[in-house]
Amino acid sequence: MAITRRRFLHYSALVTSSLAVSGLPLYAYDPNAGPEEHDEVRRSYCGLCHPRCGTLLHMKNGKVFEVSGDPDHPVTRGLICERGLLMPEHIHHPDRINYPLKRKGKRGEGKWERISWEQALDEVAEKLAGLRDEYGPETLAFTHGTSRTHHWDCRRFFNLFGSPNVCGVNNICMCPSYATEYATYGGMARGNPRQAQCIVVWGRAAANSSPVQTWPALKDARDKGVKFIVVDPRRIQEVEFADMWLQIRPGTDLAMMLGWIRLIIEEELYDPEFVSNWTVGFDELKEAVKEYTPEKVSEITWVPAEKIKAAARLYAESSPAQIPYGYGLDKQGINSNQCARARAILRAITGNLEIEGGETFSQTPEAAKVRGEFDLVRAEAISSEQRAKQLGVDTYPFFGFPGWERNLENNKKLPQGMVSPPSMYRTCVAHARDVFHAVSTGEPYPVKAMFSVASNPMLSFPDSKMVFEALKALDLYVVMEYYMTPSAALADYVFPSATTVEQPQLWTTGGFCMSCPPGIEPMYERKDTYHFYRGLGVRLGQEEDWPWENLEEVFDYCLEPVGLTFEELSRDYGFRGTPEFKRYEKHGFGTPSGKVELYSSIFEELGNDPLPRYKEPPWSPEGDSRVAGDFPLILITGSRFMPMYHSEQRQIEPAREQMPDPLVLVNPETAEELGLENGQWVKVISPQGETRVKLEKSAVMHPRMVDVQHGWWFPEREEARPELFGVFESNANTLCPMDEKFCSPEIGSWPHSALMCRIEAE
């Protein structure tokens, strides 16, 4: 099914010299173009990545043959990216899993039999009940993906079942910032770039990671004269319109932030009234950052001292200013959580927190009335005894129940709804390393069963072969997916997941509540995750705890306080609220002290450093000299690239035409020194492992750095072991370690960046 673009207008040409790190064009619906022959147009949403962009589904003979952006959508305003245009292929792809499957033969042989949903749920529930009776409910673990499905229903099931062992890539994806900001000032702060005077783009390439929402907002802000500072090791597109670019050494961002804090304090560029009235720990912070002089920070980061000073002054002297969240800081390992702390501190001491044009975490009063995740997960159902069994909680209590409980307790000090309660699925998780270790070794207790929903563990976690060994060792592995993936190929049961456009969603943030209506009924026997968890829950004695028959009834319950049903909300998409600022002046902050905790009492109580301090990554040019000698290039992985999203879209023909092979981006000078040619297959080798990729020369990269694409596997390859769709051949995660010494001590964030490697010809 070919994708046609005749009905679209180019919104922005974003292509740069390297396809792998460039944004692809955005498209807006052109109502004046001659329409293709079709039966009807239905309103829906995308969901092929994290946001929920409004779309129009163009139907013909009962099938979606084309997708366009919905110009009436109040958030995305008719824009759609290249990935969104792939939705028809995704819905109707011949390789979609459409029926429940049960393994035949040995695990990973690629032999399946089709069974009914009823049989599959019956058998899984029976096996799960037996394992629970023998080993306890904690024997069940879970890995989840990135919001292509619902998360609250999983957590509700696990809380009712009694297992604390839900895990995912939370430790490296927004959640470090989310949890840390709750501990620092009681919520996660966000801003509207169009309202700022200065924006610091730090570790985020929005042209690829948020091409429909954030990228246009940044361009609009630039057109209005907003000043831009870009801190990134790569020459990303934002550099082209930036006032300053700090090409930082990967993994040293915390040192840069501490240098900024020192200069802002030393030159009295902070907001003295806010600091005096609404923070604690300023004197301790001032003492802690004394050593981070511009000269020392320059030596660590490779950025000239004069640039460091000029950038810090530009940020501090601009009001309002923003440092939006960036995924790049979360995935660098040992310093990632303290990076989130330092960024929060910068916002606070400069007076950019909870002001118009700055960054705010307060909900609007209207949106606050809508019931959300906290009202659905049944957190009270899991006992303190079971909470204490959470794997990894002894090492990382802040990211387990102890940290979540403290953040929740402080949130309750605020008026209900002022700030959303801290999310369980974002900030109260088992550590994946400990989960996989327990599967393989039975220590500290046996983990015999696991669910993975829209999750491909061998492509999403480091040390892929360790993950593989753990999945093989399970007594019961259940997957709910769109396609047969390398991880799903090892399952005992595979359930077919509905496409986002085949199920409703309720999209809520601090400022709005939006309907995401299903455009089509679920095809074949695809179903949403609520059906899966409710079906298991009823079979396991939880019938009274799942009172709603379907998701529409759930969302009616959520909307009840505002007097709406999901159907009524869907008629005009939803509603926005009216923001309020500086509500802390009446109610304080949701922290133990009621103020912004520059010196974190929660971190201190749970055994973590209450003030941010920089640590040199174990593998770096300044770290282990033996590693640096054998592996001279700094390794980055995990950068977003269109039209793929993590390990998804590899099956879709137009996506593979755009990006047929896995790439490593290398500076042309470096490639020449190594005697390597553009388009040549090479081996990238780290102390952890190696991977096979195609070399792409790119001036985006610093001569001492390389960027390896992540998420690669090959659906066209053999499913059965040992091939498993070529999962180990070009898998960037084979290069990445997960041992404790590489992870942040606060929540165990592992590194997908700030590593070391070398490149060799095949």
ABEGO torsion letter per residue (X at the ends): XBBBAAABBBABBABBABAAABBBBBBBBBAABBBBBBABBBBBBBGABABBBBBBBBBBGGBBABBBBBAABAAAGGBBBAAAAAAAAAAABAABBABBBBBBEBBGAGBBBBBBAAAAAAAAAAAAAAAAAAAEAAABBBBBBBGABBAAAAAAAAAAAGBABBBBAAAABGAAAAAAAAAAAGEBBBBBAAABABBBBBGBBAAAABAAAAAAAAAAAAAAGBBBBBBBABBBAAAAABABBBBBBBGAAAAAAAAAAAAAAAAGABBAAAAAAABBGAAAAAAAAAABBAAAAAAAAGBBAAAAAAAAAAAAABOBBBBBBBAAAAAAEAAAAAAAAAAAAAAAAAGABGBBGBBBABBBAAAAABBBAAAAAGAAABBAAAAAABBGAAABAAABAAAAAAAAAAAAABBBGABBBBBAAAABBBBAAAAAAAAAAGOABBBABBBBBGBBAAAABBGAAAAAAAAAABABBBBBBABBBAAAAABABBBBBBBAAABBBBBBBAABBBBBBBABBBBEABBBAAAAAAAAAAAAGAAAABABABAAAAAAAAAAAAGBBAAAAAAAGEBBBBBBBGAAAAAEBBBAAGBBBABBAAAAAAGBBABBBBBBBABBAABBAAAAAABABBBBBGBBBOABBEABGAABAAAAAABABBBBBBBAAAAAAAGBBBGBBBBBBBAAEBBBBBBBBBAABBAABBBBBBGBBBAABBABOAAGGGAAAABAAAABBABAAABBAAAGBBBABGBBBBBBBX
